[in-house]
Amino acid sequence: MARALEQARRAALVGEVPVGAILVRGSVLLAEGHNRTVTRPDPTAHAEVEVLRRAAARVGDWRLGGCTLFVTLEPCAQCAGAIVLARIDRVVYAAADPKAGMAGSLGNLLQDARLNHRAELTAGVLADEASRLLRSFFRARRNQLDAK
């Protein structure tokens, strides 16, 4: 998760919402990345999707079984759907997202019994650090808007 947090800090430096992710298979890092919705511009360029795309390209397969995704914010509906489609075995996230989280906050797509795949979930790993980073980013953004 520390490496995902480093990616989140990189996102903040370029004006992106500070969310970072990494994908590992065993002890092998397959991909890492952060939000790029602003810099692309692409509404689907969330950290999780960026990492899934890179990992799939690297291994030459859209099926990413045997992998663990570490992400600094609870996945949204889009990302949770992509995680299920990619057959990710485990998701570890830091901060909960009560407004958009679909790994337990608003719903739980990652473990919905109606779907053909379910991921193991671990929540709250380094949550305080991830939450501080997000709060700091949005506080600075509000201050910039107030200054105008």
MARGU-639218 format. One record per residue (C-alpha): x negated, y, z negated; residue in one letter. Coordinates in steps of 0.5 Angstrom, whole numbers. Layout:
REM residues N
<rec px="X" py="Y" pz="Z" aa="a"/>
...
END
This chain:
REM residues 148
<rec px="0" py="0" pz="0" aa="m"/>
<rec px="-6" py="5" pz="-1" aa="a"/>
<rec px="-8" py="4" pz="6" aa="r"/>
<rec px="0" py="6" pz="8" aa="a"/>
<rec px="-1" py="12" pz="3" aa="l"/>
<rec px="-7" py="14" pz="7" aa="e"/>
<rec px="-3" py="14" pz="14" aa="q"/>
<rec px="3" py="18" pz="10" aa="a"/>
<rec px="-2" py="23" pz="8" aa="r"/>
<rec px="-5" py="23" pz="16" aa="r"/>
<rec px="2" py="24" pz="18" aa="a"/>
<rec px="3" py="30" pz="13" aa="a"/>
<rec px="-3" py="34" pz="16" aa="l"/>
<rec px="0" py="34" pz="23" aa="v"/>
<rec px="7" py="36" pz="21" aa="g"/>
<rec px="10" py="30" pz="21" aa="e"/>
<rec px="15" py="27" pz="15" aa="v"/>
<rec px="9" py="23" pz="11" aa="p"/>
<rec px="11" py="16" pz="12" aa="v"/>
<rec px="6" py="11" pz="13" aa="g"/>
<rec px="6" py="3" pz="15" aa="a"/>
<rec px="1" py="-2" pz="16" aa="i"/>
<rec px="2" py="-9" pz="18" aa="l"/>
<rec px="-2" py="-15" pz="16" aa="v"/>
<rec px="-2" py="-23" pz="18" aa="r"/>
<rec px="-6" py="-26" pz="12" aa="g"/>
<rec px="-12" py="-22" pz="11" aa="s"/>
<rec px="-12" py="-19" pz="18" aa="v"/>
<rec px="-10" py="-12" pz="19" aa="l"/>
<rec px="-6" py="-12" pz="26" aa="l"/>
<rec px="-3" py="-5" pz="26" aa="a"/>
<rec px="-3" py="2" pz="22" aa="e"/>
<rec px="1" py="8" pz="23" aa="g"/>
<rec px="5" py="14" pz="21" aa="h"/>
<rec px="11" py="18" pz="23" aa="n"/>
<rec px="10" py="21" pz="30" aa="r"/>
<rec px="18" py="23" pz="31" aa="t"/>
<rec px="15" py="31" pz="32" aa="v"/>
<rec px="9" py="30" pz="36" aa="t"/>
<rec px="11" py="25" pz="41" aa="r"/>
<rec px="17" py="28" pz="41" aa="p"/>
<rec px="21" py="21" pz="40" aa="d"/>
<rec px="27" py="20" pz="35" aa="p"/>
<rec px="25" py="13" pz="34" aa="t"/>
<rec px="17" py="14" pz="33" aa="a"/>
<rec px="18" py="12" pz="25" aa="h"/>
<rec px="12" py="9" pz="22" aa="a"/>
<rec px="15" py="2" pz="22" aa="e"/>
<rec px="17" py="2" pz="29" aa="v"/>
<rec px="10" py="5" pz="31" aa="e"/>
<rec px="6" py="-1" pz="27" aa="v"/>
<rec px="11" py="-6" pz="30" aa="l"/>
<rec px="10" py="-4" pz="37" aa="r"/>
<rec px="2" py="-4" pz="36" aa="r"/>
<rec px="2" py="-11" pz="33" aa="a"/>
<rec px="6" py="-14" pz="38" aa="a"/>
<rec px="2" py="-11" pz="44" aa="a"/>
<rec px="-4" py="-13" pz="40" aa="r"/>
<rec px="-2" py="-21" pz="39" aa="v"/>
<rec px="2" py="-21" pz="46" aa="g"/>
<rec px="8" py="-23" pz="43" aa="d"/>
<rec px="14" py="-19" pz="40" aa="w"/>
<rec px="15" py="-25" pz="35" aa="r"/>
<rec px="11" py="-23" pz="29" aa="l"/>
<rec px="12" py="-28" pz="24" aa="g"/>
<rec px="8" py="-29" pz="18" aa="g"/>
<rec px="7" py="-22" pz="17" aa="c"/>
<rec px="8" py="-17" pz="12" aa="t"/>
<rec px="10" py="-10" pz="13" aa="l"/>
<rec px="7" py="-5" pz="8" aa="f"/>
<rec px="11" py="2" pz="8" aa="v"/>
<rec px="11" py="8" pz="4" aa="t"/>
<rec px="19" py="9" pz="4" aa="l"/>
<rec px="25" py="4" pz="4" aa="e"/>
<rec px="26" py="3" pz="12" aa="p"/>
<rec px="32" py="6" pz="15" aa="c"/>
<rec px="37" py="2" pz="19" aa="a"/>
<rec px="33" py="3" pz="26" aa="q"/>
<rec px="27" py="0" pz="22" aa="c"/>
<rec px="30" py="-5" pz="18" aa="a"/>
<rec px="34" py="-7" pz="25" aa="g"/>
<rec px="27" py="-7" pz="28" aa="a"/>
<rec px="24" py="-11" pz="23" aa="i"/>
<rec px="29" py="-17" pz="23" aa="v"/>
<rec px="28" py="-17" pz="31" aa="l"/>
<rec px="21" py="-18" pz="30" aa="a"/>
<rec px="22" py="-23" pz="25" aa="r"/>
<rec px="17" py="-20" pz="20" aa="i"/>
<rec px="17" py="-25" pz="14" aa="d"/>
<rec px="16" py="-20" pz="8" aa="r"/>
<rec px="17" py="-12" pz="7" aa="v"/>
<rec px="14" py="-8" pz="1" aa="v"/>
<rec px="16" py="-1" pz="0" aa="y"/>
<rec px="14" py="4" pz="-4" aa="a"/>
<rec px="20" py="10" pz="-5" aa="a"/>
<rec px="27" py="8" pz="-5" aa="a"/>
<rec px="31" py="13" pz="0" aa="d"/>
<rec px="38" py="14" pz="-3" aa="p"/>
<rec px="40" py="18" pz="3" aa="k"/>
<rec px="38" py="13" pz="9" aa="a"/>
<rec px="35" py="7" pz="6" aa="g"/>
<rec px="37" py="0" pz="9" aa="m"/>
<rec px="33" py="-5" pz="4" aa="a"/>
<rec px="38" py="-4" pz="-2" aa="g"/>
<rec px="40" py="3" pz="-3" aa="s"/>
<rec px="45" py="4" pz="2" aa="l"/>
<rec px="46" py="-3" pz="5" aa="g"/>
<rec px="41" py="-9" pz="6" aa="n"/>
<rec px="40" py="-11" pz="13" aa="l"/>
<rec px="33" py="-14" pz="12" aa="l"/>
<rec px="37" py="-19" pz="8" aa="q"/>
<rec px="44" py="-20" pz="11" aa="d"/>
<rec px="46" py="-27" pz="11" aa="a"/>
<rec px="50" py="-26" pz="18" aa="r"/>
<rec px="43" py="-24" pz="21" aa="l"/>
<rec px="39" py="-30" pz="24" aa="n"/>
<rec px="33" py="-27" pz="20" aa="h"/>
<rec px="32" py="-25" pz="13" aa="r"/>
<rec px="26" py="-22" pz="10" aa="a"/>
<rec px="23" py="-22" pz="3" aa="e"/>
<rec px="23" py="-16" pz="0" aa="l"/>
<rec px="19" py="-12" pz="-6" aa="t"/>
<rec px="21" py="-5" pz="-8" aa="a"/>
<rec px="17" py="0" pz="-12" aa="g"/>
<rec px="10" py="-1" pz="-10" aa="v"/>
<rec px="6" py="6" pz="-12" aa="l"/>
<rec px="13" py="9" pz="-11" aa="a"/>
<rec px="11" py="15" pz="-16" aa="d"/>
<rec px="5" py="17" pz="-11" aa="e"/>
<rec px="9" py="16" pz="-5" aa="a"/>
<rec px="15" py="20" pz="-8" aa="s"/>
<rec px="10" py="26" pz="-10" aa="r"/>
<rec px="8" py="26" pz="-3" aa="l"/>
<rec px="15" py="27" pz="0" aa="l"/>
<rec px="17" py="32" pz="-5" aa="r"/>
<rec px="11" py="36" pz="-4" aa="s"/>
<rec px="12" py="36" pz="4" aa="f"/>
<rec px="19" py="38" pz="3" aa="f"/>
<rec px="17" py="43" pz="-2" aa="r"/>
<rec px="12" py="46" pz="2" aa="a"/>
<rec px="17" py="46" pz="8" aa="r"/>
<rec px="22" py="50" pz="4" aa="r"/>
<rec px="17" py="55" pz="2" aa="n"/>
<rec px="15" py="56" pz="9" aa="q"/>
<rec px="23" py="57" pz="11" aa="l"/>
<rec px="24" py="62" pz="5" aa="d"/>
<rec px="18" py="66" pz="7" aa="a"/>
<rec px="21" py="67" pz="14" aa="k"/>
END
